[in-house]
Structure formats: structure tokens, C-alpha cells
Amino acid sequence: MHALGSFLKKKRTREGNRSNPSNPPSQPASPITPTGDGSFDQIRASRVSHSSAASQTTGTPHSSFASTTATRLSRPADEAAEKQQSMNSLPVQQPPYQVPQHSPSPGTTESQNVPRIANLINPPQHDVATGYQQHLGTHYSHQPSNNGGPQPSSMLLQHQQFQNHFQQQPPPQPQPQQEQVRVTKGKYSLADFELLRTLGTGSFGRVHLVQSRHNSRFYAIKVLKKAQVVKMKQVEHTNDERRMLGEVKHPFLITLWGTFQDAKNLYMVMDFVEGGELFSLLRKSGRFPNPVAKFYAAEVTLALEYLHSRNIIYRDLKPENLLLDRHGHLKITDFGFAKRVPDKTWTLCGTPDYLAPEVVSNKGYNKSVDWWSLGILIYEMLCGYTPFWDSGSPMKIYENILRGKVKYPAYIHPDAQNLLERLITADLTKRLGNLYGGSQDVKNHPWFAEVTWDRLARKDIDAPYSPPVKAGAGDASQFDKYPEETERYGQQGHDEYGHLFQDF
């Protein structure tokens, strides 16, 4: 474990340096030729996800998009060994002012006024939370929601079926489902889009807001510099990200519409998720009330259930990688560490604060690590800081994780604490999500008792917060501004690394 120090940054960022914005409408439209979302290594100034493969990281996360692209700690040598009455509107106080209306999100028929987060959130009351937020700083990881996206019939997939109600007896884990992989390779080109502005930057490149010249809809293109990806030894993670995104289709996962490349760069065309990162909202709010944290946790639970049914481990769950669409629903982005793992894997990768003990101790692990991370995420949403945070020192964080002692503030609801105790446990025979009932054990927990899972999966439940963005207008107001790229894209000529990225 001593060797990890050289790979970790004081910032909390992931090591795969990637960020993918996505938020498609109920009937996403696909540009005739979109540009992809570049993975960026710059993630939150506070946290960085790492993979042991990147011993040297040059970029500092500046934007929410960039936040998804972070520095990762993955051991190349180990890579070879890898082979929830209903939760309708949340019971929150109505805002004293008018809430803007938005067009219905995918799966809903009409938009509704929802309370603003400012009236839901409790201000931070503890020095530890204040110190933690000062350490993290302000971060923006933007995943634009789809105002329009590529819509060819060949690119559409059937959504995963969800449970309509809870069962007293947990059913066996769903078997992995084989779906036809969407055709995304070489589907678009730079000529299909007009580059508008930079949404985020990172070590490997940047994310651009673009508009399709064919359907006039807005997308996010992630541009990765091949030379940097190779230098940081992130070739495998980059290819894995592209492969996983091409295989998944879910309301709470970002959508990859297509990829292409030129002699110097890789391009990933994804949804433009206008609302920005959950991380930014959490930092501004301090911490979330119990119903708000529950809403977001429930959507993440459905997304993890979907991924695990396909033997895909996400491995980098954190607020920085959760984008808000214009209706306030989540989109998980940045699949730089996602990998299909039927049994076990040994790669050390992820964000220090969110790593499970079996990862830190270099033991083989499986999908259980994502349920641990869900526990950390819920804790951070409820408290405003992570349970093992210690002055931002990765090594101290690792020691605390292995020690396993968690302090629960008195304001945490008893049901929430019970769930956390059963997720943030090193004992894999007791960790929810890893037992016989699988994800159903998590969904059946009393904390999620009022959640109507099938309605949530259809986005029939209003989100607790609606981002102040104008739908369908390429509104990037939730993103920081950055100097624009000076390098000209689309260069032809000798392609030194093209053979390493044949899937693009």
C-alpha cells in the first residue's frame, strides 16, 4: 500500500481522467453525425480518482466534465488478472417563489413544479463538514442533458425492466442480459457538428458543447489526446469506457451516441446534461435532507442494479460523476473504470474516499465494491463529508478505511444509519447487495420503504431540485468558462497510436 502514495493526488479525482455528460429526452434524437465527449483528467479540485497505471498526472480538474476524467490508480500488472406507499413528490416545503417549468423528462408526460433545493437543504453545521468542503473547493463536472441526440433506430435499445413492487422474499439475482450492441463506431465526424464552447478540461483533453448541423440539437463531445492517453497508460481504461458505454442504455446512465478519431484525438459524442454535477449542488447546500438524499440514492441504486445484471462493475461512484438533467434526475457519467467482471478483479482504481477495504488491501473483489461506494455516497449526501476523510491525505484515508470505524451524526435518521452500517461494512457476508438477494436487499431496506421503484425508473416521480436552465437552447450556465482549445481538430497524417484504439 505504500506504493499508492506516488499515484494519488490531494484532490479527489478518479484516475481514469474521464467525464461523460448525458441526459437524453424521452425520445432522444441523434445527430446525423455527432462528436464524442472527451475524457478529461481534470476532476474536482478536491478529490481525484486514481488508477495505479498513472504514476504521473499533469492536469488539475477544472470543470464538472473534467471531474469525470481524473487521475486513476490502476495497476497494469493486475489488469491482466481481471478477466423501493410511493416516493412521489418528496415531502418538502414548497418554495416561496415560482419554480420555472420544464418540458417533461424521458418517461413523463408533463412537467410539474418542484421545490427548489434551497428550501430543502440544511446548511452545514459542523466544523468537520466545513473543513471537508474547504478541502474540496468548488467543482463543476457537467454532463449536459440531451436536448437532442442521435436517434437512428439502430442506436436504440430496450430499457431494462424494473421491479413494480417489493417482494417479501428476495428473488435470485437477475441473469446477465445480452443486448445487441449499438452501432457507434465511426458514426459521426467533426463536420457533423459546430463547436460552441468548452465545458471542461482535463489532462487528456477537454469536453466541448456542440450543436448538430443536422438536427440542431446540442451534445457534448469528449476529446481525448491519444498521446496523453498512451503516456498515462490509460489505453485499456479508455477502450473499456468506450466499450461499456456502447453496451448500456438506461434512464440514469449517460448515453454514448458515437465515436470517431483522427490522427491525434479520440472523440466521444454524448448527451449534453445541462444541470451540472450533483457535487456542485451538494457543496453549495452543505448537506441534503433525508428525503433528498434518498431520492438520489434510489436512482443510483437502479443504475447499479442494471449494470450488475450485465456483470459490469462501475468502480468510481461519487458526486462528481453524477450529473443532473434539466428535470433534476441523475445521469451517471465517466465510465473510465467500468469493466465487465463475471467473477473477480484485482485492479486498484477509483477515488480514495470511496474505495472499499478489499480494494485498498489488494484483495480480489467483485460487484460488492459498488455497494460499499453507495454507502459512502449516501453518507456524504447526508453529512456533507465522507466517513473516512482525514485532512485529505490518501494514506490516512486508507488507514481509516481499513480500521472501519464510522461516526454517525445524531441527525442521521435511524433507518438511514442502519442501511449505512450494512453497506459500509468490511464483512462481505453482511454487506447488502452482496448477499443472496442482491440489489433487492438494498431496495427492500426500510429506508427505501416509500419508494415506488417502477415509477422512479420511468421518472414519474418529481426530482427535489430542478436546475435553472433553459431547455433545448444549449444553456451551459451551470458550467464554468475555460480558455478555448488552440489546437485544430481533424488533422490527418501519420497516426502513431490508431492501432491501439480500433473500437473508435
N, C-alpha and C positions, 0 to 999 in steps of 0.2 A: 503494500500500500504506500510505502514511502515514495515509490516511483511516480505516484499520481501528481505530486506537487508540481512537477515541471510542466504538466499538461493543463493545469487549472488556472483560471483567471479569477481575480477577485470579483469580477462581475458575474451575475448569474445568467449564464447563457449556455445554450447547448453546443455540443461540439460539432454537429454536422453543418453548422452555418447555413441554415435554410429557413425560409419563411414562405408559406403559400397562402395568399388571400383567397377566400372563396365564399360565395353566398348566392347560389343560383336561385332564380324565381321559380314559382311553381311550374312554369313551363319555360325552362331555360332556353335561350336562343343561342345558337353557336355561330360565331362569326365565320364567314367563309374561310378566312384564314387568320386565326389569332396568334398572338405571340405569347410565349410562356412566361411564367413567373420566375424570375431568377432567384436562386437560393442565396441568401445573404448570410455572411458570417457575423455581421454586427448584430448583436441582440441587445437585450436590456442592459443598461449601464450597470444594473445591479446584479443580474445573475447571468451566468453563461453556461450553456450545456456543453459538455465535453465528450470527446471520444479520444481514447488513448492514441489514436493514429495521428492526431495533430499535435505535435510537440511544440510547434511554433504557430502563434496566431497573431496576425498583424492588425486586423480590423476591430474597431470597437463598435458595438451595436448602437446605431443612432435612431432607427425607426422601428415601428412595430413589425414591419415586414422583415427588417433586418433582424429583429429579435428572433424570428423563427430560424434564422440562419445563425448559428452560433458556433462557438468553438467546441468540439466534441472530443471526449476521451475514449477512444476505442482502440483496443489492441489488435493490430493487424494479424498477429500470430494467432490470436484467439478466434479471429473471424473464420478461419478455416474450420474451427471446431463447431460452428454454428449450424450447422446444416439443420318500477309503484297506480268513501267519498272522493273526489277528483281534485286535482290541484288547479282547478280552473284559474280564475284570476287570483293572484296571491293576495292574502288578507292584509293589505297595506293601506295606509292612509291616502286619500285622494289628494292630488296636488291643488294648491290654491290658485293655479293658473292654468290656462288652456294648454293641452298637450297636442302637438301637431299630429295630423292624420297622415297615415302612410298607406300605400297600396298593400293589399293582403300579401302575406308571405306565402311561400310554397305550401300548399296543403290547406290554406284558409280561404274563405270566400269573401270576407270583408274585414277591413281594418277596424280596430277598436282603440279608444283612448286608454292609455295605461298610465299608471302612476310613474312619476319621474323618480329616478334613483335618489335624487337629492332629498326626497321626503321619506326615503326608506332606510337610508344608511345611517348608522351610528358613527359619530366622529371618534377617532382613536382616543382612548383614554389611558393608555399605558405607555410608560417610557420605553418598554421593550418594543412595542409596535412602532413608536416614533423613531427609535434608533434604527430599526429594521428598514423603515421606509426611507430614512435619510441615506442609509447604506445603498439601497436600491436606486434611489433617484427617480427621475421621471423617464418613463419609457413609452414608446409608441410602436406597436407592431401591428401594422394594418393589413387586413385581409379584406379587400373590397368585396361587397356583396354583389352578386350578379344582377346587374340591371338588364343584361342580356348576355347570352353566351352561346357558344356553338351549339347548334341543335340538330345536326344531322341524325337521321334515325339510327344510323349505325353506331352513334355515340351514346344512345340512350340505354340505360339499364333498368331492370325492375328493382324497386326498393325492397329492402329486407323486410319481411313480415314481422310484426311485433306482437307481444302478448296483449290480449284485450283486458285481462284482469289477473289478479294474483291467484295463484294456486296454493292450497294448503300444503300439498305435497310437492316439493321441488321436482320439476321434471329433469330428465337427464340432459346433459349439455347438448346443444344443437350440433349436428354434424357439419363439418365444413361444407359450404355450398360452392359448387363450381359454376361460375357465371362466365359468359362469353366476354372476353376482354375487349374493351372498346378500342377501336382503331384510332390511335392518336399520333403515331409516328409520322413525321413529315407532312402533317395535315395542313399546316399553315406556313406562312412566310412573313418576313418583315413588311413586304409590300401590301399585306392584308390589313395592316394597322397604321394608325397615326400615333406616334409617341407624343404624349402630352406633358407629363412631368414625372419626377422621381418621387416614389412613395417611401423608399427606404434604401439604405445602403448597407453593405457588409464586406467582409474580407474577400469573398469570392465574386462579388458583383453587386447588382442592385435590382430593385423591383420598380417597374415603370407602370404608370397608369396609361392605358392606351385605349383608342376607340377604333372599332372595326370599320373599315371602309365599306363593308358590305351591308351590315345591319345597323350601323351607327350605335351599337351598344358598347358599354365600357368593360374592359377586362384589366387584369393585372398580369404583366409579363415579368417573369423572373429570369434574369440573365446571369449566367454563371460563366466565369472565365475559365476555360479549360486548363490553362497553365497553372492557375492557382489551385484548382481542384486537385490536380495531379501533385503539385508541390506539397499540399497539406494532406496528401494520402487519403483523400475522400472520394476516390473513384467508385469504390464499391458502394459506399453510402449514397452517393449521387445516383447511381444506377438503381439501387434498391428503392430510393424515393420515387423515382420515375416509374418503376415497375409497380410498386404498391398503389400509387395514385391512379395508375391506369386500370387497376383491377377493382377499385372500390367505388361505390355510388351510394351515398346515404345523406339524409337531410342535415346531419350535423357534422359532415366531413366536407372539406373543400373539394371542389371539382377541378380536375385537370382536363382541359379541352384538347390540348395537343402539344406536341413538342417538335422542335426542329433545331438545326445547328448550322453554323458556318465554320470557317476555318479557325476562328478564335473563341467563339462562345457557344454555350448551350442555352436554348430558350424554352421556357415552360409557360404555356398560356393557361391562366387560371381565372377563377371568378374574382371580380372586384368586390370586396366586402367593405362597404363604406363605414361601418360603425367603429372600426378600430379594435384595439385589443381589450380584452377583459382586464388585463394587467393595469392598463391606464385608468380604467374605471375604478378598480379596487384601490389603487394608490390615491386617487382623488377622494374616495369615500372613506378610507381608513379601514373599515371592515364592513361586511354585509350582514343585515339582519338574517335571522334563521330562515325565513321563507325564501329570501332572495338566494342565499347560498344553496338552499335545497333545489330551487329551480334549475340553476346552472349545473349542479352536481347530477341531477336526474338526466339532463340532456347528455352530459358526458358519459354517464353510465350506459345509455342506449348506444352511444357511438362505440364504446369499448366492447360491448356485447356483440355488436356487429363485426368488429374487427376480429375478435377472438373466435367467432364462429367460422372465420376463414383462416384460423391459425396465424393471424398477424398480431405481433406484439408492437405496440406503439413506442414505448420506452422513453418518451420525452414530454409527458404531460406536465403542464404548468400554465399559469395565467397568460404568459407571453404568447403561447401558442393557441390561445382561444380567441377567435375573432367574433365580433358581433355584427350580424347583418342589420339592415335598416329597420327590421322589426324587433331587434333585440335578441334574436335566437343565436345560439353558438354555432361556430364552424371551427372544427379542429384543423389546424394547418401545420405545415412543416413536418413532412414525413421523412426527414433525413435519417432518423434512427429506426424507422419502422422496418420490420423484417418478418418474413414468413418463417415461423419456427414451430414445427409439429411437436417437437419434444423439448429439447433444452438448447441453450446457447450460453456462451461464456464471455461475450464481448462486454468490456467496460465502457459504457456510454450513457449519456444523459446529463441532467443538471444536478450538481452536488446535493442541494437541499431536498431533492426528490428521489434520490437513489435508495433502493431497498437494501437492507443489510446483506442479502445474499449476493447482490451485485458488488457492494463495497468489499466484501470478504472474498471476492473472486471465486464464488461457487457457481455451479451451473444454475440457471434459473429459467423460468417459463413465464406464462401469462400473469402469474401472481404478482409480478413487479408492477404491472399497470394498476392493480387494485390497491397496492401499497401507495402508489402515487396519487390515486384518487383520494385516499385518506389524507395525504399531505395537502392536496388541493382544497379539500373541504375545510381542513384546519386553518389554512391560510385565509380562505374567504371569511371564516367566522371570526378569526382573531386578528388578521392583518399582518401576520408574520408566520413563518414556518416553524414547526415544533423543535427542530434541531439546529436552528440558526444560531451562530455563535460568532459575532463580530465579523461575519463574512469570510472567515478563514475556512477553506475547504477541508483541511486536515482536522480541524476541531469539529467541523460538521460531521465528518466521517466517524470520528470518535463518539460523538453523541448518538449517531445512528446505531452504531454497534452496541452502545450502552443501553439504548432503547427506552430511556426514561422520558415520558411526556407529561408536561404540566398542563392541566386543563383549567382555564379561567372559570370563575364562578358563573359568568353569564352564559356559558355554553349550555344549551338545552340538554337535559339528561339523555334523551334519545339520541341526540347528535353525538354526545360523548361516548355512548355505548357503541354506536356504529364506528366511531374513530378507533376505539380500543380494539375492535375486531377487524379493522383494516390495517392499522399501524401496529402490527404485531410481527415479530420475527418468526413466530411459530407457524410454519406453513400449514400445519394440520388444523389450525384455528382461524386462519385468515379467510375472511369472507371473499367469495369469488374464486377461491382456490379449492373449495370443498365440492362434494358430490353435486350439490345444487347449482354450482357455478354462479353465473351472474344473477340467477333468480334469487339466490340467497341475499344478495345485496338489495335487489328490488323489493323483496318481501320484508325488509327490515322496518320496524315501527317508525323510524324517522321519515321514511318514504310512504307511510300509510295512506296519505291523502292523494297521492299521485295516481292519476289515471294514465297509465303508460301508453295505451294505444292512442289516446288523444294527443298526448305530448309528442309522440312520434309523428303525428300528422301536423304538428304545430297548431293545434286547435286551442291551445292554452296561451293566453297573452303573456308576453315577457314582462318582467318587472320594470324594465327600462327600455325606452325607445330612443336610440341615438338621434341627435338633432341634425339630420342630414336630409338633403333633397333627393328623393328617389329618381333614378333614371337620368340624372344630369351630370354624372361623373363627379359628384361632390366629394372632394378629398380633404375637406376641412378638418377631419379628425386625424389628419396626418401632418407630421412636421414637414417643413420645406428643406430641401437639400440642394446643393450645387448640382447642376446637371452634368451628365457624362460628356466628356470631351471626345472620347474615342468613337469613331464611326463604326456602327454595326453593319453586318452584312458583308464583311470583307471576304474576298475569295483568295485562293492561292494555296500554298502548301499547308496541309492540315496534319500537324505533327501528332496530335492526340485523338483524331477522329476514330481510330480503330478501337479506342477504349470506351467509346460511348455509342455503340452501334444501335442501341434501343431508341436513341433520339432521332 
